[in-house]
Amino acid sequence: MDELVAVAEEAEKTPAQVAINWLLQKPGVTAPIIGTRTMEQLENNLGAAGWSLTAEQMERLDRASALPVSYPYDAAAENQQRAGRDYE
């Protein structure tokens, strides 16, 4: 969360806008699902479109959100993740 808030401050956007924009820039994500209860939340979430995070900001968010590979996954997957490659 700390990294998300830091990137949001840099981008002058809300954390929700940054999180949705980050998802929009991920190659495997075709349509992030947003859930809103109010018009204010909808308008805020729609503010995630029309701009892009920098490559450095994307990398920071990727690093902050990376999950460790745990048992029973093999050591090769963990080594790939440590090397910075996506495990697909």
N, C-alpha and C positions, 0 to 999 in steps of 0.2 A: 504494500500500500504506500509505503514511503516513496518508492521510486515513481509510482503512478502519480502521486501528488506533486512530486518534484517536476516531472515532465509536464503535467498539466499547468503548473505555474509558468514554466518556460514558454509553453505554447499559448499561454493566455486563454486556456480552455478549461472546462470543468473536468474532473476526473472521469465522469461518465462519458463525456465526449471523447476523451483520449482513449479510454478502454474500447469504445465502439470503433473508433477510427483505427486503432491497432488491429482489431479483428478484421476490419474491412480490407486492410493491407496484407493479410495473411493469405497465401496462395490457395490453401485448402478450404477456406471459408467463403461460401458463396452468399450467405445471407444471415448475418447475426440476428438473433431473435431478441427484440427488446420488449420489455413489459412495463407498461405505464398505467398509473391510476388517474393521473391528472393531465390536463392540457399542458401545464407547465413542464411536467416531466417529458411529455412527448416533444415539445418544442426544444427542450434541452438536448434530448437524444438526437433529434434531427440536425442539431448543430455539429454533429460528428462528420457530416458529409461536406464535400466541397473544399477540403484542405487535406494535407498529408503531413504525417510525422516525418522527421528526418531519419535517415538511415541510422544515425547514432542513437536517436531516441528509440527507434524500433529495437535495436540491439540491446539497449538498456532494459527495455520492458521484456524482451525475450529472456534475457539473463535472469531478471527478477522473478519471472514466472516459471522458469524451468523446474521440473519435478525430478527428484532423483529416481533412478531406475532401481526398483527393489525386487526382492525375491518373489517369484521364481524366475525372473528374467535373467538371461545369460550375461556373462561378463563382456561379451562382444558388444552388446547394446550399451552397456555402461561405458565402455571404452569409447564408443562412437560419440556418446553424449559428452564425455569429458573432452573429446577432441573438438567439440563445437559443431559437429554435423548433426543434422536432424535424423532421428531414427524413424524411418517410415516403412 
